[in-house]
Amino acid sequence: MANTEFKQQIREYENIMFGLMLYQETSPKWIRKLQKISYKNMKRRGEKALKQAKNMLSDIKQGKDVQDRIMCFEWPIIMDDMRFRIEVMLQCYEELYPERPRERSLSKEEIIALRNEAMDKF
């Protein structure tokens, strides 16, 4: 696998993790409580995988041969129904806030607007 392809996979998984956070953040409180453990587990596995992937890229930049590690590397599986929700959240976020820095927390009004936009697409 080419390094550029692996970098693209990292960017895509960073998007997935951002979409997961958006889904959790915009869900009603009672749903967040029900999905708290599941969300934490998905987040933990995703962050661990991203850290490993970025470490491999760092090793490549240092001239280390990590091709075998990259070939064996697997991203954590996210079930299709959750992946759909994540993709909808990302799409709605990009439509509503195309220039907004992802690091900036959503206001209560932005959360409601994002939730309402996503509900039309679920």
C-alpha positions in Angstrom: 0.0 0.0 0.0 1.4 3.4 -0.9 2.0 6.0 1.8 -0.4 8.4 0.1 -3.1 5.8 0.2 -2.5 5.1 3.9 -2.5 8.9 4.6 -5.9 9.1 2.9 -7.2 6.2 5.1 -6.1 8.1 8.1 -7.9 11.3 7.0 -11.0 9.2 6.3 -10.9 7.6 9.7 -10.3 11.0 11.3 -13.6 12.1 9.6 -15.3 9.0 10.9 -14.2 9.8 14.4 -15.4 13.4 14.0 -18.7 12.2 12.7 -19.1 9.8 15.7 -18.4 12.7 18.0 -21.0 14.8 16.2 -23.6 12.0 16.4 -23.0 11.6 20.1 -23.0 15.3 20.8 -26.2 16.0 18.9 -28.2 13.0 20.2 -30.8 13.6 22.8 -29.7 13.1 26.4 -31.6 9.9 26.9 -29.9 8.3 23.8 -26.5 9.5 24.9 -27.1 7.7 28.2 -28.2 4.5 26.5 -25.2 4.6 24.1 -22.6 5.9 26.5 -20.5 2.7 26.9 -20.8 1.8 23.2 -19.7 5.3 22.2 -16.7 5.2 24.6 -15.6 1.9 23.2 -15.9 3.0 19.6 -14.0 6.2 20.5 -11.3 4.4 22.4 -10.7 1.9 19.6 -10.7 4.6 16.9 -8.3 6.8 18.8 -6.0 3.9 19.4 -6.0 2.9 15.7 -5.4 6.5 14.6 -2.4 6.7 17.0 -0.9 3.5 15.7 -1.4 4.6 12.1 0.2 8.0 12.7 3.1 6.3 14.5 3.6 4.2 11.4 3.6 7.3 9.2 6.2 8.9 11.6 8.3 5.7 11.3 8.1 6.0 7.5 9.3 9.6 7.6 12.3 8.4 9.7 13.2 5.9 7.0 11.9 2.8 8.8 10.4 -0.1 6.9 6.8 -0.5 8.2 5.2 -2.0 5.1 4.5 -5.3 6.8 2.8 -3.4 9.7 0.8 -1.4 7.3 -0.3 -4.5 5.4 -1.5 -6.1 8.7 -3.1 -3.0 10.0 -6.9 -3.0 10.3 -9.2 -0.1 11.1 -11.8 -0.9 13.8 -15.1 -2.0 12.3 -18.1 0.3 12.6 -21.4 -1.3 11.9 -23.2 -0.1 8.7 -26.1 1.6 10.6 -23.7 3.6 12.7 -21.5 4.4 9.7 -24.7 5.7 7.9 -25.4 8.0 10.9 -21.8 9.2 11.0 -21.8 10.0 7.3 -25.1 11.9 7.5 -23.7 13.9 10.4 -20.6 14.8 8.5 -22.6 15.7 5.4 -24.9 18.0 7.4 -22.0 19.6 9.3 -20.2 20.4 6.0 -23.4 21.8 4.6 -24.2 24.0 7.6 -20.6 24.9 8.6 -18.3 24.5 5.7 -15.5 26.9 7.0 -15.9 26.2 10.7 -12.8 24.8 12.5 -13.6 21.3 13.8 -11.8 22.1 17.1 -14.3 24.7 18.0 -17.1 23.3 20.2 -20.7 23.5 18.9 -23.0 25.9 20.6 -26.4 24.7 21.8 -28.0 26.4 18.8 -25.6 24.8 16.4 -26.2 21.4 17.9 -30.0 21.8 17.5 -29.6 23.0 13.9 -27.3 20.1 13.1 -29.6 17.6 14.7 -32.6 19.0 12.8 -30.8 18.9 9.5 -29.7 15.3 10.1 -33.2 14.2 11.1 -34.4 15.2 7.7 -31.9 12.7 6.2 -32.3 9.8 8.5 
